[in-house]
Amino acid sequence: MNIVPVTDLRNNISVYLNKVVYTGEDILIKKGKTIVAKITRVENPSSSLLDLAGLITDKESKKVKTNLKKIKNLDYDPLRYFNPD
């Protein structure tokens, strides 16, 4: 497990995130002499951010995802509302 000063993390965030993603290594973030946070890989990457934050239930999250897919699949042409005449 790496212990990284917050300023080093700020300057090299992509390097540390790649370590977490590709090696599974956890990163401990140190501010001064105190460890204040931990970056770790999420075991279930199919979870939404709302699921991870605990703001909505899994059932509600699935409804949101279904509705977003419906919206994305709509045939929307904004120019149809403008009459060239």
Backbone bond lengths (Angstrom), bond angles and torsions (degrees), N, CA, C in turn:
res aa  C-N    CA-C-N  psi(-1)  N-CA   C-N-CA  omega(-1)  CA-C   N-CA-C  phi
1 M - - - 1.444 - - 1.520 108.50 -
2 N 1.332 115.72 127.76 1.456 121.98 179.16 1.523 111.09 -84.87
3 I 1.316 116.14 139.74 1.463 121.52 170.79 1.528 106.21 -111.16
4 V 1.339 115.71 120.30 1.455 121.51 -171.10 1.527 109.87 -123.92
5 P 1.343 117.38 130.75 1.465 119.08 173.49 1.533 110.20 -64.54
6 V 1.302 116.78 145.98 1.462 121.38 -175.76 1.534 111.66 -59.35
7 T 1.307 118.48 -35.26 1.468 120.13 179.21 1.523 111.45 -67.58
8 D 1.336 117.15 -37.17 1.465 120.82 176.88 1.530 110.19 -67.65
9 L 1.316 116.32 -39.95 1.463 120.54 176.86 1.528 110.13 -61.22
10 R 1.332 116.32 -46.16 1.465 121.03 179.73 1.535 111.08 -57.66
11 N 1.319 116.57 -41.64 1.462 120.69 -176.81 1.525 113.73 -78.50
12 N 1.339 117.15 -20.04 1.468 120.72 -174.79 1.522 112.07 -134.55
13 I 1.311 117.51 37.28 1.460 121.41 -172.89 1.521 112.69 -56.42
14 S 1.329 118.02 -41.25 1.473 119.67 -177.69 1.524 111.65 -65.59
15 V 1.308 117.27 -35.26 1.472 120.81 178.45 1.525 109.80 -63.14
16 Y 1.335 116.12 -46.00 1.458 119.70 -178.04 1.529 112.10 -70.86
17 L 1.317 117.13 -38.18 1.467 119.20 176.93 1.522 110.90 -64.60
18 N 1.323 117.16 -37.58 1.469 119.66 176.41 1.526 111.27 -63.27
19 K 1.314 117.73 -38.05 1.471 120.62 176.57 1.521 110.52 -60.71
20 V 1.324 115.70 -44.24 1.465 120.22 179.78 1.527 110.14 -63.90
21 V 1.324 116.71 -46.67 1.465 121.55 -175.85 1.522 111.39 -67.17
22 Y 1.324 117.25 -49.33 1.462 120.22 -170.62 1.521 115.16 -89.65
23 T 1.328 118.07 -25.88 1.468 118.96 -179.93 1.524 112.32 -109.46
24 G 1.330 116.86 -15.13 1.461 119.85 -177.88 1.514 112.89 78.51
25 E 1.330 115.99 5.85 1.457 121.17 -178.50 1.527 110.49 -72.29
26 D 1.322 117.57 135.24 1.457 122.19 175.76 1.527 109.42 -82.08
27 I 1.320 115.49 148.75 1.457 121.27 177.68 1.533 107.76 -119.18
28 L 1.326 116.23 125.47 1.460 121.68 174.13 1.522 107.69 -97.13
29 I 1.330 116.68 133.98 1.454 121.40 -177.57 1.521 108.62 -104.75
30 K 1.332 114.53 128.69 1.461 121.52 -175.89 1.521 109.67 -112.80
31 K 1.324 115.43 131.09 1.470 120.93 172.52 1.517 106.36 -118.43
32 G 1.313 115.10 114.80 1.467 119.12 -172.22 1.518 108.54 68.17
33 K 1.319 116.71 -124.61 1.466 120.81 179.82 1.525 112.20 -103.37
34 T 1.340 116.73 5.15 1.459 120.85 -173.80 1.524 111.24 -112.34
35 I 1.318 115.78 133.81 1.467 120.29 172.87 1.524 107.12 -79.27
36 V 1.346 115.75 123.82 1.460 120.04 -172.21 1.528 113.83 -113.90
37 A 1.331 117.81 -17.29 1.465 119.46 -177.33 1.520 110.19 -157.32
38 K 1.318 114.15 166.67 1.456 120.95 179.80 1.529 108.06 -137.72
39 I 1.319 116.13 133.18 1.460 121.09 173.21 1.518 106.68 -105.08
40 T 1.317 115.58 126.63 1.453 120.69 -178.59 1.519 109.66 -139.56
41 R 1.302 117.36 155.92 1.457 121.38 179.72 1.522 109.48 -75.59
42 V 1.320 116.05 137.75 1.456 121.93 176.92 1.522 107.67 -79.44
43 E 1.318 116.29 129.28 1.462 120.24 -176.07 1.526 113.30 -72.74
44 N 1.332 117.41 -29.48 1.458 120.55 -179.60 1.520 108.80 -116.35
45 P 1.340 118.51 82.89 1.455 120.36 -174.86 1.524 113.97 -67.42
46 S 1.331 118.29 -8.85 1.457 119.07 179.02 1.529 111.59 -80.31
47 S 1.320 117.60 -7.86 1.459 120.39 176.40 1.523 109.41 -68.59
48 S 1.311 115.85 145.98 1.453 119.37 176.43 1.523 109.08 -83.45
49 L 1.307 116.23 165.42 1.464 120.01 177.31 1.519 110.91 -61.92
50 L 1.336 117.20 -34.97 1.455 119.92 178.93 1.530 110.95 -65.93
51 D 1.341 116.86 -37.64 1.466 119.72 175.86 1.527 110.21 -62.26
52 L 1.322 115.42 -45.45 1.458 119.84 -176.82 1.520 111.41 -65.03
53 A 1.305 116.83 -35.09 1.457 120.68 -179.78 1.516 111.46 -78.12
54 G 1.331 117.49 -14.48 1.452 120.94 179.65 1.518 113.13 75.21
55 L 1.322 116.84 21.50 1.456 119.90 -177.72 1.525 112.54 -81.23
56 I 1.331 116.29 -30.36 1.460 120.01 178.09 1.520 108.77 -135.13
57 T 1.314 115.61 160.68 1.461 119.68 179.92 1.520 110.31 -78.41
58 D 1.317 116.24 167.85 1.454 121.63 178.46 1.533 110.27 -60.99
59 K 1.325 116.08 -40.29 1.463 120.65 179.62 1.529 110.82 -62.81
60 E 1.326 116.69 -44.89 1.465 120.67 178.33 1.525 111.24 -64.46
61 S 1.318 115.91 -39.02 1.459 120.59 178.95 1.527 110.87 -61.62
62 K 1.327 117.11 -41.22 1.460 120.55 179.43 1.530 111.00 -65.08
63 K 1.340 116.49 -37.17 1.468 119.85 177.15 1.526 110.71 -64.01
64 V 1.326 116.20 -43.89 1.462 120.50 178.87 1.523 110.26 -60.96
65 K 1.324 116.11 -45.44 1.461 120.85 -179.31 1.532 110.94 -61.81
66 T 1.323 117.13 -42.74 1.467 121.62 178.46 1.518 110.61 -61.76
67 N 1.330 116.88 -45.76 1.461 120.80 -179.52 1.525 112.18 -66.40
68 L 1.314 117.67 -36.82 1.457 120.44 176.92 1.519 111.41 -64.42
69 K 1.331 116.81 -37.70 1.465 120.00 176.80 1.518 110.84 -63.98
70 K 1.338 116.83 -39.64 1.460 120.91 178.46 1.523 110.74 -62.72
71 I 1.315 116.24 -44.18 1.458 120.61 179.33 1.517 110.57 -63.35
72 K 1.324 116.53 -42.52 1.460 121.67 -178.44 1.526 110.76 -63.19
73 N 1.332 117.22 -32.94 1.454 121.27 -176.31 1.526 113.96 -86.35
74 L 1.330 118.00 -2.66 1.451 120.07 178.44 1.527 110.17 -64.89
75 D 1.308 114.85 143.37 1.456 119.91 176.15 1.522 106.97 -86.64
76 Y 1.293 116.44 94.09 1.458 120.62 -174.39 1.514 109.72 -109.88
77 D 1.314 115.07 120.64 1.450 121.45 177.37 1.524 108.26 -124.38
78 P 1.317 118.80 98.99 1.457 120.85 -176.19 1.525 113.25 -63.25
79 L 1.325 118.48 -23.65 1.455 121.14 -178.53 1.521 112.63 -72.09
80 R 1.321 118.64 -16.45 1.455 120.21 -178.80 1.526 112.13 -66.98
81 Y 1.317 117.00 -17.56 1.457 121.07 -179.61 1.538 112.55 -84.68
82 F 1.320 116.33 -10.03 1.447 119.84 -178.95 1.517 109.26 -104.57
83 N 1.309 116.14 126.62 1.446 121.38 179.18 1.527 108.22 -95.07
84 P 1.332 117.83 118.69 1.464 120.32 -177.12 1.522 113.51 -67.75
85 D 1.332 117.76 -12.46 1.482 120.65 -178.12 1.486 111.27 -78.07
